[in-house]
Amino acid sequence: MKPVVSAMKAWSCTVMSVFAIIILTVLGVLFRSGHEELVGGIDDPADGKAVSKTVFSAVFVYIAFFVFCGLQGLLHIRENRRGAISL
C-alpha cells in the first residue's frame, strides 16, 4: 500500500493532532465540570455539558486524523526500509 500524503505532512498532522486532542480534552473536561472561568460569566454558555459534547466530538475527529496521519507516516517508514526512492 502506498502513502497518500508526504512524510512531512503526515508527521506534522500527527503532532498537531496530539496537541489538539490534549487541549480539547482539557477544555471539554472543564466545560463538563462547570468550571467558573468557562461558564460563570454573563456572555459565557449556560449549558456546559452541551458545549463539552461538541468539544468531545471535535476530539474524536482529531483522533481520526491522528490514526490516519500516523498510519501514513508508518507507511513512509516501511517504504523507506524497502529501499524505495522518494522524490
N, CA, C and O atoms as CSV, one atom per row, in Angstrom:
chain,resi,resn,atom,element,x,y,z
A,1,MET,N,N,0.843,-1.174,0.000
A,1,MET,CA,C,0.000,0.000,0.000
A,1,MET,C,C,0.892,1.242,0.000
A,1,MET,O,O,1.871,1.313,0.742
A,2,LYS,N,N,0.547,2.201,-0.827
A,2,LYS,CA,C,1.363,3.410,-0.940
A,2,LYS,C,C,0.755,4.533,-0.108
A,2,LYS,O,O,-0.467,4.620,0.020
A,3,PRO,N,N,1.600,5.395,0.461
A,3,PRO,CA,C,1.105,6.548,1.218
A,3,PRO,C,C,0.394,7.548,0.308
A,3,PRO,O,O,0.749,7.701,-0.860
A,4,VAL,N,N,-0.601,8.218,0.854
A,4,VAL,CA,C,-1.375,9.203,0.103
A,4,VAL,C,C,-0.755,10.591,0.228
A,4,VAL,O,O,-0.738,11.353,-0.738
A,5,VAL,N,N,-0.248,10.921,1.410
A,5,VAL,CA,C,0.346,12.234,1.650
A,5,VAL,C,C,1.848,12.084,1.879
A,5,VAL,O,O,2.350,10.984,2.109
A,6,SER,N,N,2.557,13.217,1.812
A,6,SER,CA,C,4.011,13.169,2.001
A,6,SER,C,C,4.340,12.880,3.459
A,6,SER,O,O,3.493,12.999,4.343
A,7,ALA,N,N,5.587,12.499,3.685
A,7,ALA,CA,C,6.020,12.143,5.037
A,7,ALA,C,C,5.960,13.346,5.970
A,7,ALA,O,O,5.534,13.214,7.118
A,8,MET,N,N,6.376,14.508,5.498
A,8,MET,CA,C,6.360,15.709,6.339
A,8,MET,C,C,4.938,16.094,6.726
A,8,MET,O,O,4.679,16.447,7.876
A,9,LYS,N,N,4.030,16.027,5.781
A,9,LYS,CA,C,2.634,16.353,6.087
A,9,LYS,C,C,2.040,15.327,7.048
A,9,LYS,O,O,1.274,15.690,7.941
A,10,ALA,N,N,2.378,14.076,6.879
A,10,ALA,CA,C,1.837,13.034,7.751
A,10,ALA,C,C,2.299,13.223,9.183
A,10,ALA,O,O,1.494,13.157,10.112
A,11,TRP,N,N,3.598,13.459,9.370
A,11,TRP,CA,C,4.106,13.619,10.736
A,11,TRP,C,C,3.673,14.948,11.345
A,11,TRP,O,O,3.444,15.019,12.552
A,12,SER,N,N,3.556,16.000,10.541
A,12,SER,CA,C,3.067,17.279,11.062
A,12,SER,C,C,1.623,17.152,11.525
A,12,SER,O,O,1.257,17.654,12.588
A,13,CYS,N,N,0.818,16.489,10.732
A,13,CYS,CA,C,-0.584,16.272,11.098
A,13,CYS,C,C,-0.688,15.423,12.360
A,13,CYS,O,O,-1.557,15.663,13.199
A,14,THR,N,N,0.178,14.447,12.498
A,14,THR,CA,C,0.161,13.586,13.678
A,14,THR,C,C,0.492,14.382,14.935
A,14,THR,O,O,-0.187,14.245,15.953
A,15,VAL,N,N,1.526,15.212,14.871
A,15,VAL,CA,C,1.928,16.001,16.035
A,15,VAL,C,C,0.856,17.027,16.395
A,15,VAL,O,O,0.524,17.190,17.569
A,16,MET,N,N,0.312,17.718,15.393
A,16,MET,CA,C,-0.738,18.704,15.676
A,16,MET,C,C,-1.992,18.035,16.232
A,16,MET,O,O,-2.676,18.601,17.084
A,17,SER,N,N,-2.286,16.847,15.753
A,17,SER,CA,C,-3.454,16.132,16.267
A,17,SER,C,C,-3.277,15.759,17.730
A,17,SER,O,O,-4.234,15.822,18.501
A,18,VAL,N,N,-2.062,15.370,18.129
A,18,VAL,CA,C,-1.809,15.037,19.532
A,18,VAL,C,C,-2.057,16.258,20.411
A,18,VAL,O,O,-2.735,16.165,21.435
A,19,PHE,N,N,-1.501,17.415,20.004
A,19,PHE,CA,C,-1.708,18.623,20.788
A,19,PHE,C,C,-3.174,19.027,20.821
A,19,PHE,O,O,-3.667,19.456,21.864
A,20,ALA,N,N,-3.879,18.902,19.707
A,20,ALA,CA,C,-5.296,19.253,19.674
A,20,ALA,C,C,-6.111,18.325,20.562
A,20,ALA,O,O,-7.037,18.776,21.236
A,21,ILE,N,N,-5.787,17.050,20.574
A,21,ILE,CA,C,-6.502,16.095,21.422
A,21,ILE,C,C,-6.312,16.455,22.889
A,21,ILE,O,O,-7.267,16.434,23.665
A,22,ILE,N,N,-5.079,16.785,23.272
A,22,ILE,CA,C,-4.807,17.122,24.668
A,22,ILE,C,C,-5.544,18.397,25.072
A,22,ILE,O,O,-6.223,18.426,26.099
A,23,ILE,N,N,-5.410,19.448,24.269
A,23,ILE,CA,C,-6.011,20.742,24.607
A,23,ILE,C,C,-7.524,20.650,24.621
A,23,ILE,O,O,-8.160,21.137,25.556
A,24,LEU,N,N,-8.116,20.036,23.602
A,24,LEU,CA,C,-9.579,19.950,23.550
A,24,LEU,C,C,-10.143,19.039,24.632
A,24,LEU,O,O,-11.247,19.277,25.123
A,25,THR,N,N,-9.409,18.006,25.010
A,25,THR,CA,C,-9.869,17.153,26.103
A,25,THR,C,C,-9.908,17.928,27.413
A,25,THR,O,O,-10.859,17.804,28.185
A,26,VAL,N,N,-8.881,18.722,27.660
A,26,VAL,CA,C,-8.864,19.545,28.877
A,26,VAL,C,C,-10.022,20.538,28.859
A,26,VAL,O,O,-10.704,20.707,29.870
A,27,LEU,N,N,-10.252,21.193,27.727
A,27,LEU,CA,C,-11.376,22.131,27.634
A,27,LEU,C,C,-12.720,21.430,27.816
A,27,LEU,O,O,-13.611,21.953,28.485
A,28,GLY,N,N,-12.863,20.251,27.224
A,28,GLY,CA,C,-14.110,19.503,27.377
A,28,GLY,C,C,-14.369,19.106,28.819
A,28,GLY,O,O,-15.503,19.185,29.293
A,29,VAL,N,N,-13.325,18.681,29.521
A,29,VAL,CA,C,-13.479,18.310,30.931
A,29,VAL,C,C,-13.846,19.537,31.762
A,29,VAL,O,O,-14.685,19.452,32.658
A,30,LEU,N,N,-13.219,20.672,31.468
A,30,LEU,CA,C,-13.536,21.891,32.214
A,30,LEU,C,C,-14.966,22.355,31.958
A,30,LEU,O,O,-15.646,22.782,32.891
A,31,PHE,N,N,-15.434,22.280,30.716
A,31,PHE,CA,C,-16.821,22.631,30.434
A,31,PHE,C,C,-17.788,21.666,31.112
A,31,PHE,O,O,-18.809,22.087,31.655
A,32,ARG,N,N,-17.470,20.372,31.084
A,32,ARG,CA,C,-18.361,19.387,31.687
A,32,ARG,C,C,-18.470,19.582,33.191
A,32,ARG,O,O,-19.541,19.399,33.770
A,33,SER,N,N,-17.361,19.954,33.825
A,33,SER,CA,C,-17.401,20.138,35.278
A,33,SER,C,C,-17.995,21.479,35.672
A,33,SER,O,O,-18.210,21.730,36.858
A,34,GLY,N,N,-18.264,22.347,34.704
A,34,GLY,CA,C,-18.861,23.644,35.002
A,34,GLY,C,C,-17.870,24.604,35.630
A,34,GLY,O,O,-18.220,25.364,36.533
A,35,HIS,N,N,-16.650,24.570,35.160
A,35,HIS,CA,C,-15.601,25.436,35.707
A,35,HIS,C,C,-16.036,26.897,35.604
A,35,HIS,O,O,-16.561,27.332,34.579
A,36,GLU,N,N,-15.811,27.635,36.667
A,36,GLU,CA,C,-16.320,29.005,36.774
A,36,GLU,C,C,-15.767,29.934,35.701
A,36,GLU,O,O,-16.482,30.820,35.233
A,37,GLU,N,N,-14.531,29.752,35.306
A,37,GLU,CA,C,-13.936,30.616,34.282
A,37,GLU,C,C,-14.586,30.416,32.912
A,37,GLU,O,O,-14.568,31.325,32.083
A,38,LEU,N,N,-15.145,29.260,32.674
A,38,LEU,CA,C,-15.702,28.971,31.353
A,38,LEU,C,C,-17.213,29.147,31.276
A,38,LEU,O,O,-17.730,29.500,30.217
A,39,VAL,N,N,-17.923,28.913,32.351
A,39,VAL,CA,C,-19.389,29.002,32.291
A,39,VAL,C,C,-19.956,29.950,33.358
A,39,VAL,O,O,-21.159,29.922,33.618
A,40,GLY,N,N,-19.127,30.773,33.969
A,40,GLY,CA,C,-19.602,31.597,35.064
A,40,GLY,C,C,-19.957,33.026,34.713
A,40,GLY,O,O,-20.548,33.719,35.541
A,41,GLY,N,N,-19.620,33.506,33.508
A,41,GLY,CA,C,-19.866,34.895,33.164
A,41,GLY,C,C,-21.192,35.104,32.460
A,41,GLY,O,O,-21.927,34.155,32.187
A,42,ILE,N,N,-21.487,36.370,32.169
A,42,ILE,CA,C,-22.745,36.725,31.510
A,42,ILE,C,C,-22.748,36.259,30.051
A,42,ILE,O,O,-23.755,35.747,29.562
A,43,ASP,N,N,-21.621,36.438,29.361
A,43,ASP,CA,C,-21.541,36.086,27.940
A,43,ASP,C,C,-21.141,34.636,27.704
A,43,ASP,O,O,-21.069,34.197,26.556
A,44,ASP,N,N,-20.883,33.900,28.749
A,44,ASP,CA,C,-20.466,32.514,28.619
A,44,ASP,C,C,-21.674,31.593,28.452
A,44,ASP,O,O,-22.786,31.962,28.829
A,45,PRO,N,N,-21.467,30.394,27.889
A,45,PRO,CA,C,-22.598,29.478,27.699
A,45,PRO,C,C,-23.168,29.007,29.032
A,45,PRO,O,O,-22.433,28.801,29.998
A,46,ALA,N,N,-24.478,28.842,29.068
A,46,ALA,CA,C,-25.141,28.413,30.304
A,46,ALA,C,C,-25.060,26.899,30.492
A,46,ALA,O,O,-24.968,26.415,31.621
A,47,ASP,N,N,-25.094,26.154,29.389
A,47,ASP,CA,C,-25.090,24.696,29.468
A,47,ASP,C,C,-23.715,24.160,29.090
A,47,ASP,O,O,-23.434,23.929,27.913
A,48,GLY,N,N,-22.867,23.964,30.082
A,48,GLY,CA,C,-21.506,23.489,29.835
A,48,GLY,C,C,-21.454,22.076,29.319
A,48,GLY,O,O,-20.534,21.723,28.581
A,49,LYS,N,N,-22.435,21.244,29.695
A,49,LYS,CA,C,-22.433,19.846,29.239
A,49,LYS,C,C,-22.702,19.748,27.742
A,49,LYS,O,O,-22.138,18.885,27.069
A,50,ALA,N,N,-23.551,20.618,27.216
A,50,ALA,CA,C,-23.805,20.610,25.775
A,50,ALA,C,C,-22.565,21.055,25.014
A,50,ALA,O,O,-22.247,20.511,23.956
A,51,VAL,N,N,-21.867,22.045,25.557
A,51,VAL,CA,C,-20.641,22.512,24.915
A,51,VAL,C,C,-19.584,21.415,24.956
A,51,VAL,O,O,-18.851,21.216,23.987
A,52,SER,N,N,-19.505,20.698,26.085
A,52,SER,CA,C,-18.499,19.641,26.198
A,52,SER,C,C,-18.760,18.511,25.206
A,52,SER,O,O,-17.811,17.899,24.715
A,53,LYS,N,N,-20.011,18.224,24.905
A,53,LYS,CA,C,-20.311,17.200,23.898
A,53,LYS,C,C,-19.773,17.613,22.530
A,53,LYS,O,O,-19.234,16.792,21.789
A,54,THR,N,N,-19.926,18.895,22.208
A,54,THR,CA,C,-19.413,19.389,20.934
A,54,THR,C,C,-17.885,19.336,20.902
A,54,THR,O,O,-17.288,18.964,19.892
A,55,VAL,N,N,-17.269,19.710,22.011
A,55,VAL,CA,C,-15.804,19.683,22.086
A,55,VAL,C,C,-15.299,18.247,21.968
A,55,VAL,O,O,-14.305,17.988,21.290
A,56,PHE,N,N,-15.982,17.321,22.627
A,56,PHE,CA,C,-15.538,15.925,22.545
A,56,PHE,C,C,-15.767,15.334,21.160
A,56,PHE,O,O,-15.038,14.428,20.755
A,57,SER,N,N,-16.765,15.825,20.422
A,57,SER,CA,C,-16.916,15.359,19.041
A,57,SER,C,C,-15.738,15.844,18.193
A,57,SER,O,O,-15.297,15.136,17.287
A,58,ALA,N,N,-15.225,17.043,18.478
A,58,ALA,CA,C,-14.025,17.511,17.783
A,58,ALA,C,C,-12.818,16.666,18.172
A,58,ALA,O,O,-11.938,16.429,17.345
A,59,VAL,N,N,-12.765,16.212,19.414
A,59,VAL,CA,C,-11.677,15.330,19.849
A,59,VAL,C,C,-11.698,14.035,19.039
A,59,VAL,O,O,-10.643,13.537,18.646
A,60,PHE,N,N,-12.881,13.488,18.788
A,60,PHE,CA,C,-12.972,12.257,18.007
A,60,PHE,C,C,-12.524,12.471,16.561
A,60,PHE,O,O,-11.937,11.576,15.952
A,61,VAL,N,N,-12.801,13.652,16.015
A,61,VAL,CA,C,-12.319,13.967,14.664
A,61,VAL,C,C,-10.795,14.008,14.650
A,61,VAL,O,O,-10.166,13.491,13.727
A,62,TYR,N,N,-10.199,14.625,15.676
A,62,TYR,CA,C,-8.738,14.684,15.740
A,62,TYR,C,C,-8.134,13.309,16.012
A,62,TYR,O,O,-7.015,13.038,15.576
A,63,ILE,N,N,-8.835,12.452,16.710
A,63,ILE,CA,C,-8.347,11.078,16.883
A,63,ILE,C,C,-8.313,10.364,15.529
A,63,ILE,O,O,-7.382,9.612,15.240
A,64,ALA,N,N,-9.333,10.606,14.704
A,64,ALA,CA,C,-9.339,10.018,13.359
A,64,ALA,C,C,-8.176,10.564,12.528
A,64,ALA,O,O,-7.522,9.809,11.808
A,65,PHE,N,N,-7.913,11.885,12.626
A,65,PHE,CA,C,-6.757,12.469,11.935
A,65,PHE,C,C,-5.465,11.838,12.423
A,65,PHE,O,O,-4.584,11.512,11.628
A,66,PHE,N,N,-5.355,11.665,13.746
A,66,PHE,CA,C,-4.149,11.082,14.335
A,66,PHE,C,C,-3.910,9.671,13.802
A,66,PHE,O,O,-2.786,9.322,13.441
A,67,VAL,N,N,-4.954,8.873,13.753
A,67,VAL,CA,C,-4.814,7.494,13.266
A,67,VAL,C,C,-4.435,7.487,11.785
A,67,VAL,O,O,-3.515,6.775,11.383
A,68,PHE,N,N,-5.142,8.277,10.971
A,68,PHE,CA,C,-4.863,8.295,9.535
A,68,PHE,C,C,-3.450,8.794,9.256
A,68,PHE,O,O,-2.697,8.157,8.519
A,69,CYS,N,N,-3.092,9.927,9.842
A,69,CYS,CA,C,-1.776,10.506,9.563
A,69,CYS,C,C,-0.657,9.656,10.152
A,69,CYS,O,O,0.416,9.549,9.559
A,70,GLY,N,N,-0.896,9.055,11.305
A,70,GLY,CA,C,0.107,8.165,11.887
A,70,GLY,C,C,0.346,6.957,11.011
A,70,GLY,O,O,1.488,6.539,10.823
A,71,LEU,N,N,-0.720,6.392,10.475
A,71,LEU,CA,C,-0.558,5.255,9.563
A,71,LEU,C,C,0.156,5.663,8.280
A,71,LEU,O,O,0.943,4.891,7.732
A,72,GLN,N,N,-0.117,6.878,7.800
A,72,GLN,CA,C,0.593,7.361,6.617
A,72,GLN,C,C,2.088,7.500,6.903
A,72,GLN,O,O,2.921,7.149,6.068
A,73,GLY,N,N,2.416,8.008,8.074
A,73,GLY,CA,C,3.825,8.120,8.454
A,73,GLY,C,C,4.493,6.763,8.562
A,73,GLY,O,O,5.632,6.584,8.130
A,74,LEU,N,N,3.778,5.806,9.141
A,74,LEU,CA,C,4.331,4.457,9.247
A,74,LEU,C,C,4.497,3.807,7.876
A,74,LEU,O,O,5.433,3.037,7.664
A,75,LEU,N,N,3.595,4.113,6.948
A,75,LEU,CA,C,3.761,3.611,5.583
A,75,LEU,C,C,5.025,4.181,4.937
A,75,LEU,O,O,5.711,3.481,4.192
A,76,HIS,N,N,5.331,5.441,5.220
A,76,HIS,CA,C,6.564,6.030,4.689
A,76,HIS,C,C,7.789,5.341,5.277
A,76,HIS,O,O,8.762,5.085,4.568
A,77,ILE,N,N,7.741,5.042,6.566
A,77,ILE,CA,C,8.875,4.344,7.189
A,77,ILE,C,C,9.044,2.964,6.567
A,77,ILE,O,O,10.160,2.547,6.261
A,78,ARG,N,N,7.940,2.263,6.384
A,78,ARG,CA,C,8.013,0.926,5.791
A,78,ARG,C,C,8.518,0.983,4.355
A,78,ARG,O,O,9.279,0.120,3.919
A,79,GLU,N,N,8.088,2.006,3.626
A,79,GLU,CA,C,8.520,2.143,2.244
A,79,GLU,C,C,10.017,2.461,2.163
A,79,GLU,O,O,10.706,1.976,1.265
A,80,ASN,N,N,10.520,3.273,3.097
A,80,ASN,CA,C,11.946,3.607,3.094
A,80,ASN,C,C,12.807,2.410,3.474
A,80,ASN,O,O,13.941,2.304,3.007
A,81,ARG,N,N,12.309,1.524,4.291
A,81,ARG,CA,C,13.078,0.329,4.660
A,81,ARG,C,C,13.224,-0.623,3.495
A,81,ARG,O,O,14.184,-1.391,3.434
A,82,ARG,N,N,12.284,-0.580,2.575
A,82,ARG,CA,C,12.366,-1.466,1.400
A,82,ARG,C,C,13.329,-0.950,0.350
A,82,ARG,O,O,13.601,-1.637,-0.635
A,83,GLY,N,N,13.846,0.250,0.549
A,83,GLY,CA,C,14.786,0.798,-0.413
A,83,GLY,C,C,14.149,1.601,-1.518
A,83,GLY,O,O,14.790,1.840,-2.542
A,84,ALA,N,N,12.918,2.026,-1.352
A,84,ALA,CA,C,12.270,2.822,-2.374
A,84,ALA,C,C,12.874,4.225,-2.383
A,84,ALA,O,O,13.260,4.757,-1.342
A,85,ILE,N,N,12.946,4.801,-3.551
A,85,ILE,CA,C,13.495,6.146,-3.703
A,85,ILE,C,C,12.334,7.131,-3.649
A,85,ILE,O,O,11.379,7.017,-4.417
A,86,SER,N,N,12.418,8.093,-2.746
A,86,SER,CA,C,11.367,9.100,-2.656
A,86,SER,C,C,11.817,10.355,-3.381
A,86,SER,O,O,12.966,10.778,-3.253
A,87,LEU,N,N,10.926,10.934,-4.128
A,87,LEU,CA,C,11.255,12.136,-4.892
A,87,LEU,C,C,10.714,13.356,-4.219
A,87,LEU,O,O,10.894,14.467,-4.718
